[in-house]
Amino acid sequence: MRVTPVALAVFLFFMILIAVYVFATGDVRSLIWAVPAAVMLILIPVALNYMSQKQYASLVPVYEAEARTTRVREINLNMLGETVRVKGVVERVYFQFLNRPQYLVADRTGEISVKMFTSPAEDVQKGDVVEVLGMVVKRYLLSGDAVINCVSIRKVEKVQRS
């Protein structure tokens, strides 16, 4: 369970706002409701992240049993809804600070976007060789290219960074 920098910044902003209000007005009684409300700004995202990680962890055995090892170039829109296993090198990492990371994973046949809607069990960085388990979906609801909705991404080995 990770607290995102965005959630932490919102919490700190409101704590400062509460402190300024109390010092300006002298209304200490407002702390009875203001501090617990501000704390909820941290607890709710942490709880949601915990629940989604737990849900994803329960799906991993199902995906491992059903997933077909696939090369990146084979993945297309005709495979929508199929579970796949891809092994490749992480070329880029996006949105990790939101606990909704997206990875650009490449093998020798091409590269594909891998989206995850919770933080992964392992800290995956650029240059890591990973195994991805997920389902092929469209990038956007009505259009777009094929991407992988990731259930599990785990390091297989480490690549030497230069």
DSSP file with accessible surface (Angstrom, degrees, kcal/mol):
  #  RESIDUE AA STRUCTURE BP1 BP2  ACC     N-H-->O    O-->H-N    N-H-->O    O-->H-N    TCO  KAPPA ALPHA  PHI   PSI    X-CA   Y-CA   Z-CA
    1    1 A M              0   0  126      0, 0.0     2,-0.4     0, 0.0    45,-0.1   0.000 360.0 360.0 360.0 124.6    0.0    0.0    0.0
    2    2 A R        -     0   0   88     43,-0.1     2,-0.6    44,-0.1    47,-0.1  -0.941 360.0-136.8-122.6 143.2    1.4    3.3   -1.1
    3    3 A V        -     0   0   69     -2,-0.4    96,-0.1    46,-0.0    39,-0.0  -0.871  30.9-131.1 -93.9 124.7    0.3    6.8   -0.5
    4    4 A T     >  -     0   0   20     -2,-0.6     4,-2.4     1,-0.1     5,-0.2  -0.402  14.1-120.2 -74.0 152.3    0.6    8.8   -3.8
    5    5 A P  H  > S+     0   0   78      0, 0.0     4,-2.5     0, 0.0     5,-0.2   0.853 114.8  56.2 -58.5 -32.8    2.4   12.1   -3.8
    6    6 A V  H  > S+     0   0   69     91,-0.6     4,-2.4     2,-0.2     5,-0.2   0.944 108.5  45.1 -65.7 -47.0   -0.9   13.7   -5.1
    7    7 A A  H  > S+     0   0   12      1,-0.2     4,-2.4     2,-0.2    -1,-0.2   0.911 114.2  50.0 -63.9 -39.6   -2.9   12.4   -2.1
    8    8 A L  H  X S+     0   0   81     -4,-2.4     4,-2.8     2,-0.2    -2,-0.2   0.917 110.0  50.2 -65.2 -40.8   -0.2   13.5    0.3
    9    9 A A  H  X S+     0   0   58     -4,-2.5     4,-2.6     2,-0.2    -2,-0.2   0.908 110.9  48.9 -64.5 -41.8   -0.1   17.0   -1.3
   10   10 A V  H  X S+     0   0   58     -4,-2.4     4,-2.4     2,-0.2     5,-0.2   0.932 112.2  49.2 -63.6 -44.1   -3.9   17.3   -1.0
   11   11 A F  H  X S+     0   0   43     -4,-2.4     4,-2.3     1,-0.2    -2,-0.2   0.946 113.1  46.0 -59.3 -49.1   -3.7   16.2    2.7
   12   12 A L  H  X S+     0   0   89     -4,-2.8     4,-2.5     1,-0.2     5,-0.2   0.891 110.2  54.7 -63.3 -39.8   -0.9   18.6    3.5
   13   13 A F  H  X S+     0   0  123     -4,-2.6     4,-2.5     1,-0.2    -1,-0.2   0.941 111.8  43.3 -57.5 -48.4   -2.7   21.5    1.7
   14   14 A F  H  X S+     0   0   85     -4,-2.4     4,-2.6     2,-0.2    -2,-0.2   0.859 111.2  54.2 -71.1 -32.2   -5.9   20.9    3.7
   15   15 A M  H  X S+     0   0   57     -4,-2.3     4,-2.5    -5,-0.2    -1,-0.2   0.919 111.2  46.0 -65.7 -40.6   -3.9   20.6    7.0
   16   16 A I  H  X S+     0   0  111     -4,-2.5     4,-2.8     2,-0.2    -2,-0.2   0.921 112.2  51.3 -65.5 -42.5   -2.3   23.9    6.3
   17   17 A L  H  X S+     0   0   88     -4,-2.5     4,-2.4    -5,-0.2    -2,-0.2   0.916 111.1  47.9 -59.9 -42.7   -5.6   25.4    5.4
   18   18 A I  H  X S+     0   0   25     -4,-2.6     4,-2.7     2,-0.2    -1,-0.2   0.927 111.6  50.2 -64.0 -44.6   -7.1   24.1    8.7
   19   19 A A  H  X S+     0   0   39     -4,-2.5     4,-2.6     1,-0.2     5,-0.2   0.921 110.9  48.6 -61.8 -43.2   -4.2   25.5   10.7
   20   20 A V  H  X S+     0   0   89     -4,-2.8     4,-2.5     1,-0.2    -1,-0.2   0.924 111.8  50.3 -62.9 -42.3   -4.5   28.9    9.1
   21   21 A Y  H  X S+     0   0  107     -4,-2.4     4,-2.5    -5,-0.2     6,-0.4   0.928 111.6  47.1 -61.1 -47.1   -8.2   28.9    9.8
   22   22 A V  H  X S+     0   0   21     -4,-2.7     4,-2.6     1,-0.2    -2,-0.2   0.925 115.0  45.6 -63.9 -43.2   -7.7   28.0   13.4
   23   23 A F  H  < S+     0   0  180     -4,-2.6    -1,-0.2    -5,-0.2    -2,-0.2   0.884 115.9  46.8 -67.7 -35.3   -5.0   30.6   14.0
   24   24 A A  H  < S+     0   0   83     -4,-2.5    -2,-0.2    -5,-0.2    -1,-0.2   0.873 128.3  22.8 -74.7 -37.4   -7.0   33.3   12.2
   25   25 A T  H  < S-     0   0   76     -4,-2.5    -2,-0.2    -5,-0.2    -3,-0.2   0.664  89.4-133.4-104.4 -21.9  -10.3   32.7   13.9
   26   26 A G     <  +     0   0   51     -4,-2.6     2,-1.6    -5,-0.4     3,-0.2   0.569  55.1 145.9  76.7   7.9   -9.3   31.0   17.2
   27   27 A D    >   +     0   0   49     -6,-0.4     3,-0.8     1,-0.2     4,-0.2  -0.578  14.3 166.2 -81.9  85.4  -12.0   28.4   16.5
   28   28 A V  G >   +     0   0   94     -2,-1.6     3,-1.8     1,-0.2     4,-0.3   0.787  66.3  72.0 -72.8 -26.3  -10.4   25.3   18.0
   29   29 A R  G >  S+     0   0  196      1,-0.3     3,-1.6    -3,-0.2     4,-0.4   0.776  82.9  70.2 -62.2 -25.4  -13.7   23.4   18.0
   30   30 A S  G X> S+     0   0    5     -3,-0.8     4,-2.7     1,-0.3     3,-0.8   0.743  83.3  72.2 -65.4 -19.6  -13.5   23.1   14.2
   31   31 A L  H <> S+     0   0   62     -3,-1.8     4,-1.4     1,-0.2    -1,-0.3   0.770  81.8  72.8 -65.3 -23.2  -10.6   20.7   14.7
   32   32 A I  H <4 S+     0   0  136     -3,-1.6    -1,-0.2    -4,-0.3    -2,-0.2   0.881 116.9  16.9 -59.9 -38.8  -13.1   18.1   16.0
   33   33 A W  H <> S+     0   0  174     -3,-0.8     4,-1.7    -4,-0.4    -2,-0.2   0.740 122.5  60.4-103.5 -28.9  -14.4   17.6   12.4
   34   34 A A  H  X S+     0   0    5     -4,-2.7     4,-2.3     2,-0.2    -3,-0.2   0.919 103.4  47.5 -71.4 -43.9  -11.6   19.1   10.3
   35   35 A V  H  X S+     0   0   50     -4,-1.4     4,-2.6     2,-0.2     5,-0.2   0.955 113.3  46.7 -66.9 -48.7   -8.7   16.9   11.3
   36   36 A P  H  > S+     0   0   69      0, 0.0     4,-1.9     0, 0.0    -1,-0.2   0.912 112.7  51.8 -59.3 -37.1  -10.6   13.6   10.9
   37   37 A A  H  X S+     0   0   50     -4,-1.7     4,-0.7     1,-0.2    -2,-0.2   0.918 110.9  47.1 -64.1 -41.4  -11.9   14.8    7.5
   38   38 A A  H >< S+     0   0    3     -4,-2.3     3,-0.9     1,-0.2     4,-0.4   0.897 108.7  54.7 -66.9 -38.4   -8.4   15.6    6.4
   39   39 A V  H >X S+     0   0   56     -4,-2.6     4,-2.5     1,-0.3     3,-1.7   0.876 100.3  61.0 -63.0 -34.5   -7.1   12.2    7.6
   40   40 A M  H 3X S+     0   0   87     -4,-1.9     4,-2.4     1,-0.3    -1,-0.3   0.794  90.6  68.8 -63.4 -25.5   -9.8   10.6    5.5
   41   41 A L  H << S+     0   0   65     -3,-0.9    -1,-0.3    -4,-0.7    -2,-0.2   0.734 110.8  33.9 -64.7 -20.8   -8.1   12.2    2.4
   42   42 A I  H <> S+     0   0   30     -3,-1.7     4,-1.8    -4,-0.4    -2,-0.2   0.819 117.7  51.5 -95.4 -45.8   -5.2    9.8    3.1
   43   43 A L  H  X S+     0   0   91     -4,-2.5     4,-2.7     1,-0.2     5,-0.2   0.871 104.5  55.4 -65.3 -38.8   -7.1    6.8    4.4
   44   44 A I  H  X S+     0   0   87     -4,-2.4     4,-2.6     2,-0.2     5,-0.2   0.959 110.0  44.0 -64.4 -49.6   -9.6    6.5    1.6
   45   45 A P  H  > S+     0   0   50      0, 0.0     4,-2.4     0, 0.0    -1,-0.2   0.909 114.8  50.7 -61.9 -36.9   -7.0    6.3   -1.2
   46   46 A V  H  X S+     0   0   30     -4,-1.8     4,-2.5     2,-0.2    -2,-0.2   0.932 111.8  47.4 -64.5 -44.0   -4.9    3.8    0.8
   47   47 A A  H  X S+     0   0   47     -4,-2.7     4,-2.6     2,-0.2    -1,-0.2   0.919 112.2  49.2 -64.1 -42.2   -7.9    1.6    1.5
   48   48 A L  H  X S+     0   0   92     -4,-2.6     4,-2.4    -5,-0.2    -1,-0.2   0.906 111.6  49.4 -64.0 -40.4   -8.9    1.7   -2.2
   49   49 A N  H  X S+     0   0    2     -4,-2.4     4,-2.5    -5,-0.2     5,-0.2   0.926 111.0  50.2 -64.0 -43.0   -5.4    0.8   -3.3
   50   50 A Y  H  X S+     0   0  112     -4,-2.5     4,-2.3     1,-0.2    -2,-0.2   0.932 111.5  48.0 -60.4 -46.0   -5.3   -2.1   -0.7
   51   51 A M  H  X S+     0   0  108     -4,-2.6     4,-2.3     1,-0.2    -1,-0.2   0.907 112.7  47.5 -65.0 -40.8   -8.6   -3.5   -2.0
   52   52 A S  H  X S+     0   0   26     -4,-2.4     4,-2.7     2,-0.2     5,-0.2   0.906 111.3  51.0 -69.9 -37.1   -7.6   -3.3   -5.7
   53   53 A Q  H  X S+     0   0   46     -4,-2.5     4,-2.4     2,-0.2    -1,-0.2   0.915 110.9  49.2 -63.2 -41.3   -4.2   -5.0   -5.0
   54   54 A K  H  X S+     0   0  132     -4,-2.3     4,-1.8    -5,-0.2    -2,-0.2   0.914 111.7  48.9 -63.2 -42.5   -6.0   -7.8   -3.1
   55   55 A Q  H  X S+     0   0  112     -4,-2.3     4,-1.0     1,-0.2    -2,-0.2   0.929 112.4  47.6 -63.3 -45.4   -8.5   -8.2   -6.0
   56   56 A Y  H >X S+     0   0   36     -4,-2.7     4,-1.1     1,-0.2     3,-0.6   0.904 108.5  55.1 -63.5 -40.5   -5.6   -8.3   -8.6
   57   57 A A  H 3< S+     0   0   64     -4,-2.4     3,-0.4     1,-0.3    -1,-0.2   0.880 105.4  52.9 -62.0 -34.8   -3.7  -10.8   -6.4
   58   58 A S  H 3< S+     0   0   68     -4,-1.8     4,-0.4     1,-0.2    -1,-0.3   0.764 107.7  52.5 -71.9 -22.8   -6.7  -13.1   -6.4
   59   59 A L  H <X S+     0   0   52     -4,-1.0     4,-2.5    -3,-0.6     5,-0.2   0.701  88.0  82.2 -83.7 -19.7   -6.9  -13.0  -10.3
   60   60 A V  H  X S+     0   0   27     -4,-1.1     4,-2.9    -3,-0.4     5,-0.2   0.915  89.5  49.2 -56.9 -47.9   -3.2  -13.9  -10.8
   61   61 A P  H  > S+     0   0   80      0, 0.0     4,-1.9     0, 0.0    -1,-0.2   0.907 112.4  49.5 -60.1 -36.9   -3.7  -17.7  -10.5
   62   62 A V  H  > S+     0   0   67     -4,-0.4     4,-2.0    -3,-0.2    -2,-0.2   0.944 113.7  45.1 -65.4 -46.3   -6.6  -17.6  -13.0
   63   63 A Y  H  X S+     0   0   28     -4,-2.5     4,-2.8     1,-0.2    -1,-0.2   0.881 110.3  54.5 -67.0 -37.3   -4.6  -15.6  -15.5
   64   64 A E  H  < S+     0   0   72     -4,-2.9    -1,-0.2    -5,-0.2    -2,-0.2   0.894 111.3  45.7 -62.6 -38.0   -1.6  -17.8  -15.0
   65   65 A A  H  < S+     0   0   89     -4,-1.9    -2,-0.2    -5,-0.2    -1,-0.2   0.872 123.6  33.2 -71.7 -35.8   -3.7  -20.9  -15.9
   66   66 A E  H  < S+     0   0  122     -4,-2.0    -2,-0.2    -5,-0.2    17,-0.2   0.709  91.2 108.2 -94.7 -23.6   -5.4  -19.3  -18.9
   67   67 A A     <  -     0   0   13     -4,-2.8     2,-0.5    -5,-0.2    17,-0.3  -0.306  55.0-148.1 -67.8 141.2   -2.7  -17.0  -20.3
   68   68 A R  E     -a   84   0A 119     15,-1.4    17,-2.2    -2,-0.0     2,-0.3  -0.895  25.1-113.7-106.4 130.6   -1.0  -17.9  -23.6
   69   69 A T  E     -a   85   0A 100     -2,-0.5     2,-0.3    15,-0.2    17,-0.2  -0.509  47.8-179.6 -65.3 125.4    2.6  -16.8  -24.0
   70   70 A T        -     0   0    4     15,-3.0    17,-0.4    -2,-0.3     2,-0.2  -0.968  29.0-128.5-134.5 144.2    2.5  -14.3  -26.8
   71   71 A R    >>  -     0   0  109     -2,-0.3     3,-1.2    15,-0.1     4,-0.6  -0.624  32.7-116.0 -84.9 152.7    5.0  -12.1  -28.7
   72   72 A V  G >4 S+     0   0    8      1,-0.3     3,-1.6    -2,-0.2    -1,-0.1   0.901 112.3  57.0 -59.4 -42.7    4.2   -8.4  -28.9
   73   73 A R  G 34 S+     0   0  181      1,-0.3    -1,-0.3    37,-0.1    38,-0.0   0.750 100.2  60.7 -65.0 -19.7    3.7   -8.3  -32.7
   74   74 A E  G <4 S+     0   0   75     -3,-1.2     2,-0.4     2,-0.0    -1,-0.3   0.693  82.6  97.7 -78.1 -18.3    1.0  -11.0  -32.4
   75   75 A I    <<  +     0   0   18     -3,-1.6     2,-0.3    -4,-0.6    71,-0.1  -0.589  49.5 142.0 -79.3 124.8   -1.2   -8.9  -30.2
   76   76 A N    >   -     0   0   68     -2,-0.4     3,-1.9    69,-0.1    71,-0.1  -0.884  65.9 -82.1-149.2-179.5   -4.0   -7.1  -32.2
   77   77 A L  G >  S+     0   0   75      1,-0.3     3,-1.2    -2,-0.3    61,-0.1   0.687 118.6  69.2 -67.3 -17.4   -7.6   -6.1  -31.9
   78   78 A N  G 3  S+     0   0  151      1,-0.2    -1,-0.3     3,-0.0    -3,-0.1   0.629  94.1  59.3 -72.4 -12.4   -8.7   -9.5  -33.0
   79   79 A M  G X  S+     0   0   11     -3,-1.9     3,-2.5     3,-0.1    57,-0.4   0.231  73.1 148.1 -99.0  12.5   -7.5  -10.8  -29.6
   80   80 A L  T <  S+     0   0   75     -3,-1.2    57,-0.2     1,-0.3     3,-0.1  -0.217  71.0  16.2 -52.2 131.3   -9.7   -8.5  -27.5
   81   81 A G  T 3  S+     0   0   45     55,-3.0    -1,-0.3     1,-0.3     2,-0.3   0.331  95.0 127.5  87.7  -6.9  -10.6  -10.3  -24.2
   82   82 A E    <   -     0   0   79     -3,-2.5    54,-2.3    54,-0.2     2,-0.4  -0.602  59.2-126.3 -84.1 143.6   -7.9  -12.9  -24.5
   83   83 A T  E     - B   0 135A  17     -2,-0.3   -15,-1.4    52,-0.2     2,-0.3  -0.738  34.9-176.3 -88.4 135.8   -5.5  -13.4  -21.6
   84   84 A V  E     -aB  68 134A   0     50,-3.1    50,-2.1    -2,-0.4     2,-0.4  -0.907  25.5-147.1-132.8 157.8   -1.8  -13.2  -22.6
   85   85 A R  E     -aB  69 133A  44    -17,-2.2   -15,-3.0    -2,-0.3     2,-0.4  -0.999  23.1-177.9-123.0 123.3    1.6  -13.6  -21.1
   86   86 A V  E     - B   0 132A   1     46,-2.2    46,-3.3    -2,-0.4     2,-0.5  -0.985  12.8-160.4-125.5 135.6    4.3  -11.3  -22.5
   87   87 A K  E     + B   0 131A 104     -2,-0.4     2,-0.3   -17,-0.4    44,-0.2  -0.960  36.8 118.3-114.1 130.9    8.0  -11.2  -21.5
   88   88 A G  E     - B   0 130A   6     42,-2.2    42,-3.2    -2,-0.5     2,-0.4  -0.968  59.1 -75.5-169.3-174.7   10.0   -8.1  -22.4
   89   89 A V  E     -CB 106 129A  44     17,-3.1    17,-2.6    -2,-0.3     2,-0.6  -0.824  42.5-118.6-102.7 136.5   12.0   -5.1  -21.3
   90   90 A V  E     +C  105   0A   1     38,-2.5    37,-2.9    -2,-0.4    15,-0.2  -0.637  32.3 176.7 -75.5 116.0   10.4   -2.1  -19.7
   91   91 A E  E     +     0   0A  81     13,-3.8     2,-0.3    -2,-0.6    -1,-0.2   0.786  65.4   4.5 -88.2 -35.3   11.2    0.8  -22.1
   92   92 A R  E     -C  104   0A 141     12,-1.0    12,-2.1    33,-0.1     2,-0.4  -0.992  56.6-150.9-149.8 154.0    9.2    3.5  -20.2
   93   93 A V  E     -C  103   0A  39     -2,-0.3     2,-0.3    10,-0.2    10,-0.2  -0.998  19.5-177.0-129.4 128.0    7.2    4.0  -17.0
   94   94 A Y  E     +C  102   0A  79      8,-3.2     8,-2.3    -2,-0.4    -2,-0.0  -0.917  58.6   6.1-120.8 153.6    4.3    6.5  -16.8
   95   95 A F    > > +     0   0   92     -2,-0.3     5,-1.4     6,-0.2     3,-1.3   0.680  69.2 140.9  56.1  25.7    2.0    7.6  -14.0
   96   96 A Q  G > 5 +     0   0   46      1,-0.3     3,-1.7     2,-0.2    -1,-0.1   0.853  66.8  65.1 -65.0 -29.7    3.7    5.6  -11.2
   97   97 A F  G 3 5S+     0   0  106      1,-0.3   -91,-0.6     2,-0.1    -1,-0.3   0.630 100.3  51.7 -69.4 -10.6    3.1    8.6   -8.9
   98   98 A L  G < 5S-     0   0   68     -3,-1.3    -1,-0.3   -94,-0.1    -2,-0.2   0.349 111.8-116.7-102.8   3.4   -0.7    8.0   -9.2
   99   99 A N  T < 5S+     0   0   12     -3,-1.7    -3,-0.2    -4,-0.1    -2,-0.1   0.774  96.6  98.0  61.1  24.6   -0.6    4.3   -8.3
  100  100 A R      < -     0   0   98     -5,-1.4    17,-0.1    17,-0.1    19,-0.1  -0.505  62.2-173.6-132.7  62.5   -1.9    3.7  -11.8
  101  101 A P        -     0   0    1      0, 0.0    15,-2.2     0, 0.0     2,-0.4  -0.233  12.7-163.1 -69.4 149.2    1.3    2.9  -13.7
  102  102 A Q  E     -CD  94 115A  43     -8,-2.3    -8,-3.2    13,-0.2     2,-0.4  -0.988   9.3-163.6-125.6 139.7    1.6    2.3  -17.4
  103  103 A Y  E     -CD  93 114A   0     11,-3.0    11,-3.2    -2,-0.4     2,-0.7  -0.919  20.0-142.3-123.4 147.6    4.6    0.6  -18.9
  104  104 A L  E     -CD  92 113A  30    -12,-2.1   -13,-3.8    -2,-0.4   -12,-1.0  -0.958  30.4-171.4-105.9 109.6    5.9    0.4  -22.5
  105  105 A V  E     -CD  90 112A   0      7,-2.6     7,-2.6    -2,-0.7     2,-0.4  -0.900   2.5-171.4-109.3 132.7    7.2   -3.1  -22.7
  106  106 A A  E     +CD  89 111A  13    -17,-2.6   -17,-3.1    -2,-0.4     5,-0.2  -0.954  12.3 177.8-126.3 141.5    9.2   -4.3  -25.7
  107  107 A D  E >   - D   0 110A  25      3,-2.4     3,-1.1    -2,-0.4   -19,-0.1  -0.601  57.5 -79.5-118.7-168.9   10.4   -7.7  -26.9
  108  108 A R  T 3  S+     0   0  241      1,-0.2     3,-0.1    -2,-0.2   -20,-0.1   0.648 128.3  53.3 -70.8  -9.5   12.3   -8.3  -30.1
  109  109 A T  T 3  S-     0   0   32      1,-0.3     2,-0.3     0, 0.0    -1,-0.2   0.571 121.7 -63.9-101.4 -12.0    9.2   -8.2  -32.2
  110  110 A G  E <   -D  107   0A  30     -3,-1.1    -3,-2.4     2,-0.0     2,-0.3  -0.977  52.2 -80.8 159.0-167.8    7.8   -4.8  -31.1
  111  111 A E  E     -D  106   0A 114     -2,-0.3     2,-0.3    -5,-0.2    -5,-0.2  -0.949  30.5-171.8-134.5 153.8    6.5   -2.8  -28.1
  112  112 A I  E     -D  105   0A  13     -7,-2.6    -7,-2.6    -2,-0.3     2,-0.4  -0.993  27.5-112.3-144.9 149.4    3.1   -2.5  -26.4
  113  113 A S  E     -D  104   0A   8     33,-0.4    35,-2.4    -2,-0.3     2,-0.5  -0.664  27.6-162.9 -82.2 134.1    1.5   -0.4  -23.7
  114  114 A V  E     -De 103 148A   0    -11,-3.2   -11,-3.0    -2,-0.4     2,-0.4  -0.979   5.8-164.6-122.0 117.2    0.7   -2.2  -20.5
  115  115 A K  E     -De 102 149A  36     33,-2.9    35,-3.4    -2,-0.5     2,-0.4  -0.860   6.1-173.7-106.8 137.5   -1.8   -0.5  -18.2
  116  116 A M        -     0   0    8    -15,-2.2    35,-0.1    -2,-0.4    33,-0.0  -0.994  16.5-155.4-128.9 136.7   -2.3   -1.4  -14.5
  117  117 A F  S    S+     0   0   98     33,-0.5     2,-0.3    -2,-0.4   -17,-0.1   0.102  79.4  34.8-103.6  24.0   -5.0    0.1  -12.4
  118  118 A T  S    S-     0   0    1    -17,-0.2   -19,-0.1   -66,-0.1   -18,-0.1  -0.946 100.1 -80.9-156.9 167.6   -3.3   -0.4   -9.0
  119  119 A S        -     0   0    2     -2,-0.3    -2,-0.1   -19,-0.1     4,-0.1  -0.547  52.6-115.6 -75.3 140.8    0.3   -0.3   -7.9
  120  120 A P        -     0   0    2      0, 0.0    -1,-0.1     0, 0.0    32,-0.1  -0.269  17.2-115.5 -73.5 163.3    2.2   -3.6   -8.7
  121  121 A A  S    S+     0   0  104     32,-0.2     2,-0.3   -68,-0.1    33,-0.1   0.844 101.6  46.4 -65.5 -34.1    3.6   -5.9   -6.0
  122  122 A E  S    S-     0   0   71     31,-0.5     2,-1.0     0, 0.0    31,-0.1  -0.805  92.4-111.4-109.4 153.7    7.2   -5.1   -7.2
  123  123 A D        -     0   0   80     -2,-0.3     2,-0.5    -4,-0.1    -2,-0.1  -0.730  40.1-166.0 -83.2 103.4    8.8   -1.8   -8.0
  124  124 A V        +     0   0    0     -2,-1.0     2,-0.3    29,-0.0     3,-0.0  -0.818  10.1 177.6 -98.2 129.5    9.3   -2.1  -11.7
  125  125 A Q    >   -     0   0   69     -2,-0.5     3,-1.9     1,-0.1   -35,-0.3  -0.787  40.6 -69.5-125.7 168.5   11.6    0.5  -13.4
  126  126 A K  T 3  S+     0   0  131     -2,-0.3   -35,-0.2     1,-0.2     3,-0.1  -0.293 118.7  28.8 -56.8 134.5   12.9    1.2  -16.9
  127  127 A G  T 3  S+     0   0   12    -37,-2.9    32,-0.7     1,-0.3    -1,-0.2   0.234  86.9 129.2  96.5 -12.4   15.3   -1.5  -18.0
  128  128 A D  E <   - F   0 158A   0     -3,-1.9   -38,-2.5    30,-0.2     2,-0.6  -0.525  58.4-130.9 -75.8 141.0   13.8   -4.3  -16.0
  129  129 A V  E     +BF  89 157A  13     28,-2.1    27,-3.6   -40,-0.2    28,-1.2  -0.832  40.9 179.6 -89.6 124.4   13.0   -7.6  -17.8
  130  130 A V  E     -BF  88 155A   0    -42,-3.2   -42,-2.2    -2,-0.6     2,-0.5  -0.849  34.1-136.3-128.8 160.7    9.5   -8.4  -16.8
  131  131 A E  E     -BF  87 154A  35     23,-2.6    23,-1.9    -2,-0.3     2,-0.5  -0.985  26.2-159.4-114.5 127.7    6.7  -11.0  -17.3
  132  132 A V  E     -BF  86 153A   0    -46,-3.3   -46,-2.2    -2,-0.5     2,-0.5  -0.917   8.8-168.8-111.2 131.3    3.3   -9.4  -17.8
  133  133 A L  E     +BF  85 152A   0     19,-2.8    18,-3.1    -2,-0.5    19,-1.8  -0.984  36.6 110.0-114.6 129.2    0.0  -11.2  -17.3
  134  134 A G  E     -BF  84 150A   0    -50,-2.1   -50,-3.1    -2,-0.5     2,-0.4  -0.978  59.3 -84.2-174.3-173.2   -3.1   -9.5  -18.6
  135  135 A M  E     -BF  83 149A  55     14,-2.0    14,-3.3    -2,-0.3     2,-0.4  -0.911  38.6-115.6-116.8 141.2   -6.0   -9.1  -21.0
  136  136 A V  E     + F   0 148A   0    -54,-2.3   -55,-3.0    -2,-0.4     2,-0.3  -0.613  46.9 161.3 -76.8 126.1   -5.9   -7.5  -24.4
  137  137 A V  E     - F   0 147A  45     10,-2.7    10,-2.9    -2,-0.4     2,-0.2  -0.886  43.2 -90.5-136.2 168.6   -8.2   -4.5  -24.5
  138  138 A K  E     - F   0 146A  80     -2,-0.3     8,-0.2     8,-0.2     6,-0.1  -0.599  31.8-126.5 -78.6 147.1   -8.6   -1.4  -26.7
  139  139 A R  S    S+     0   0   64      6,-2.3     2,-0.3    -2,-0.2     5,-0.2   0.910  96.6  25.3 -58.5 -44.9   -6.6    1.7  -25.7
  140  140 A Y  S    S-     0   0  144      3,-1.7    -2,-0.1     5,-0.2     0, 0.0  -0.815  92.9-105.7-117.7 164.2   -9.8    3.8  -25.6
  141  141 A L  S    S+     0   0  162     -2,-0.3    -3,-0.1     1,-0.2    -1,-0.1   0.911 114.2  17.0 -57.6 -48.3  -13.4    2.7  -25.1
  142  142 A L  S    S+     0   0  149      1,-0.1     2,-0.3    -3,-0.0    -1,-0.2   0.621 132.3   7.5-102.6 -17.8  -14.5    3.0  -28.7
  143  143 A S  S    S+     0   0   73      2,-0.1    -3,-1.7    -5,-0.0     2,-0.1  -0.889  73.2  89.9-149.3-177.6  -11.3    3.1  -30.7
  144  144 A G        -     0   0   29     -2,-0.3     2,-0.1    -5,-0.2     3,-0.1  -0.377  67.0 -60.7 110.7 171.7   -7.5    2.8  -30.4
  145  145 A D        -     0   0   83     -2,-0.1    -6,-2.3     1,-0.1     2,-0.2  -0.277  63.4 -79.7 -86.2 173.6   -4.9    0.1  -30.7
  146  146 A A  E     + F   0 138A  12     -8,-0.2   -33,-0.4   -71,-0.1     2,-0.3  -0.545  52.1 169.5 -77.2 136.3   -4.6   -3.0  -28.6
  147  147 A V  E     - F   0 137A   2    -10,-2.9   -10,-2.7    -2,-0.2     2,-0.6  -0.872  34.3-106.3-135.0 171.0   -3.0   -2.7  -25.2
  148  148 A I  E     -eF 114 136A   0    -35,-2.4   -33,-2.9    -2,-0.3     2,-1.0  -0.905  14.2-148.8-106.7 125.1   -2.7   -5.0  -22.2
  149  149 A N  E     -eF 115 135A  44    -14,-3.3   -14,-2.0    -2,-0.6     2,-0.2  -0.822  34.3-140.4 -86.5 104.5   -4.8   -4.5  -19.1
  150  150 A C  E     + F   0 134A   0    -35,-3.4   -33,-0.5    -2,-1.0   -16,-0.3  -0.464  36.9 171.9 -81.0 135.5   -2.2   -5.9  -16.6
  151  151 A V  E    S+     0   0A   8    -18,-3.1     2,-0.3     1,-0.4   -17,-0.2   0.696  78.5  13.8-103.0 -33.4   -3.1   -8.0  -13.6
  152  152 A S  E     + F   0 133A  18    -19,-1.8   -19,-2.8   -93,-0.1     2,-0.4  -0.991  55.8 178.5-147.3 134.0    0.5   -8.9  -12.7
  153  153 A I  E     + F   0 132A   5     -2,-0.3   -31,-0.5   -21,-0.2     2,-0.4  -0.991  17.9 170.5-132.9 123.4    3.9   -7.5  -13.7
  154  154 A R  E     - F   0 131A  82    -23,-1.9   -23,-2.6    -2,-0.4     2,-0.2  -0.991  35.9-105.6-137.1 147.6    6.9   -9.1  -12.2
  155  155 A K  E     + F   0 130A  73     -2,-0.4   -25,-0.3   -25,-0.2     3,-0.1  -0.468  27.8 178.6 -70.2 136.9   10.7   -8.8  -12.7
  156  156 A V  E     -     0   0A  64    -27,-3.6     2,-0.3     1,-0.5   -26,-0.2   0.755  68.2 -21.0-103.7 -43.2   12.2  -11.8  -14.4
  157  157 A E  E     - F   0 129A 111    -28,-1.2   -28,-2.1     2,-0.0    -1,-0.5  -0.968  67.5-103.2-158.4 169.2   15.8  -10.5  -14.5
  158  158 A K  E     - F   0 128A 116     -2,-0.3     2,-0.4   -30,-0.2   -30,-0.2  -0.829  24.4-144.3-105.7 136.9   17.8   -7.3  -14.4
  159  159 A V        -     0   0   54    -32,-0.7     2,-0.3    -2,-0.4    -2,-0.0  -0.775  28.6-108.6 -95.5 141.1   19.3   -5.6  -17.4
  160  160 A Q        -     0   0  182     -2,-0.4     2,-0.4     1,-0.0    -1,-0.0  -0.545  33.0-145.6 -68.9 125.6   22.6   -3.8  -17.1
  161  161 A R              0   0  123     -2,-0.3    -1,-0.0     1,-0.0   -34,-0.0  -0.792 360.0 360.0 -93.5 137.8   22.0   -0.1  -17.3
  162  162 A S              0   0  173     -2,-0.4    -1,-0.0     0, 0.0     0, 0.0  -0.524 360.0 360.0-102.1 360.0   24.7    2.0  -19.0
